[in-house]
């Protein structure tokens, strides 16, 4: 979990300096949760205890990706990610430096930590010698804190001072990242159950998302046969992870669209399938979508765009989702179609997605002027003719894996600059750490070693010299300009994480069948573009393209079966299981707290989420790499 603290540093700076005088607190661990650092970058909170950020730095984790190392003196590291390796400085990701042997020494139990504290005293003394300007302040703090130091060894931080403040701006959920990571969705709103798989009416998904300020949970899973598009209103959380079977509902026939802003949408499928003659349709779209995050969704089987939302979608994230296969041979007005993504408009992040089996537009940019978008740690597999082109503005293109498949006959590049775009003079790319592979996982040409060899130019005025950015572009959100640039990991590591976790399912095994199939085909270098229309209905020109790309025609799309038995008992209907509530000191027999407020909207442990959000997050522990999501504490653990 990454938490910004820019809004609380003034309130806590005095506290930080007094704690820094206590040399009995441990050195911060390597590979553990660091909630935030203080203003001089020396002290942090780790597992609810203050710890000292080491001053003897040997290296950091950023060099292979081209991001800088974080400064280690008198700088603000706003927050670190869950493994303690990355922070934010000046709106840009930076690598947190590690110390020699620190990871081993800090994996010991509490008894060994007591021994390590002695060495920390020496570190603090050395820091005092090296920081003359701070010595006077530290000495004064030492004098003021002597009485407290005797009693504070291994003491947890006073919750009244920091525990609530450091969660003042939580991300949408643990694991949320990128442009839409600060979406709040339906936080604090009414909890609504989806109780059937009907197209409309009471208990339907359509009805649940038709009004704003709601958290939508599920007693059923399976396939909903829509009779028209579903439009999601503003301030809504769609929690598909609550559906029985470990995966959310899948929408068929028509698309899911955003008609509002500030939406958290998780573990949902939107796969229209075949709609018959004279039909051009997307899988996901809408007229709005700003300040929104889409997570672990399954998007595909449309004959136009799989993702067609771009015109007003500022501050948007799409992450850990499967986009494709498209319905490449259908009844589209242009014949062979089935494209991937229209990406726009501003502060948009696509990261850790599997984009597979789409003819083209993997993605097509719709990023006007010098707006920024992040396209990082994605896997693109088995495209037909083109990868990325269009209007790209300022693009961070980092740590992606492009892997050719049996249907790939063109698009041998990362990005085609100024192809079908406007104002190419605004184009600039931060390009590093990407891989370009053949279907057997061998490198394609030297594009992996030299990413810029994988850029093509369709505008004579553009070249590497006037397109290349040597530094990543920053993205910020809100009045406090909190950074929303997505964390980047090495491409090979991201490739493995995408294949293991992307898609509609709270575990790898519980993902819906098509998402597991796409992951397996990507890993093995198999599979084809597909279409539901029979080959014998193609004209001569269409047959030529079908044969060229090896499109498998006449495919019948398989949808998940219905599951109508809830997996838990929720006596009061507030969206939280009885046993989960009891373990956290909540009342399983009433929706309301003692003060008359919704119990689902309280915050029993003071960490910035509502009670029901803690439960929703607990369900996703195994949907991310280990350590990204940690279980909410029980009452006994607080």
VENVENRA-V737798 format. One record per backbone hydrogen bond with DSSP energy under -1.0 kcal/mol. CO is the residue of the C=O (numbers start at 0). NH is the residue of the N-H. If there is no record, write none. Layout:
BEGIN
co: <CO;CO>
nh: <NH;NH>
END
This chain:
BEGIN
co: <4;7;8;11;12;13;14;15;18;20;21;25;35;37;39;41;42;43;44;45;47;48;50;51;54;58;61;61;67;80;84;85;86;87;88;91;93;94;97;97;98;100;101;103;108;109;110;111;112;115;116;117;118;119;120;121;122;123;124;125;130;133;134;135;136;137;138;139;140;144;145;147;147;151;157;157;158;161;163;164;172;177;179;180;183;185;189;191;193;200;202;202;203;204;206;208;212;213;214;215;216;220;221;223;223;229;231;233;234;235;236;237;238;239;242;245;248;249;250;251;251;254;255;256;257;259;260;262;263;264;265;267;268;269;271;280;282;283;284;289;291;292;293;294;296;297;298;300;301;302;303;304;306;311;313;314;315;316;317;318;319;320;321;322;324;325;327;328;331;337;338;339;339;340;342;345;347;348;349;350;352;353;354;356;357;358;358;359;360;362;363;364;367;370;371;372;373;374;375;377;378;379;380;383;383;386;387;388;390;392;393;394;395;396;397;399;400;401;402;404;410;414;416;418;422;423;427;428;429;431;434;435;436;437;441;443;445;449;450;451;453;455;458;463;466;474;476;477;481;489;490;491;492;493;494;495;496;497;502;503;511;512;513;514;515;516;517;518;519;520;520;528;529;530;532;533;534;538;539;540;541;542;543;544;545;545;551;562;568;576;577;578;580;580;581;582;590;592;596;597;598;599;601;609;610;611;612;613;614;616;617;619;624>
nh: <7;11;12;15;16;17;18;19;21;22;24;51;44;40;73;52;37;50;34;48;156;45;43;27;56;97;64;66;94;83;95;80;93;77;91;88;86;69;57;58;101;104;105;106;112;113;114;115;116;119;120;121;122;123;124;125;126;127;128;129;134;137;138;139;140;141;142;143;144;148;149;150;151;154;160;161;163;165;166;167;175;180;182;171;186;188;214;216;218;203;194;195;207;208;209;232;189;236;191;238;193;562;249;225;251;256;258;212;213;263;215;265;241;242;245;505;268;223;270;225;253;229;284;231;287;288;234;292;237;294;239;297;250;299;252;303;255;307;257;261;316;264;318;266;321;269;323;272;326;337;338;282;341;313;290;291;348;293;350;295;502;353;298;355;300;327;336;532;334;358;305;305;306;363;365;314;373;317;375;319;378;322;380;325;383;384;385;339;340;388;342;390;370;393;346;395;349;397;351;400;354;402;356;408;409;361;415;364;366;427;372;429;374;431;376;434;379;436;381;407;412;455;457;389;425;426;394;468;396;398;401;443;403;440;437;446;449;452;453;454;413;416;461;467;428;483;481;480;476;493;494;495;496;497;498;499;500;501;504;511;515;516;517;518;519;520;521;522;523;524;525;551;327;554;553;536;537;542;543;544;545;546;547;548;549;550;530;220;577;580;581;582;583;585;584;634;598;595;592;600;601;611;610;613;614;615;616;617;618;619;620;622;627>
END
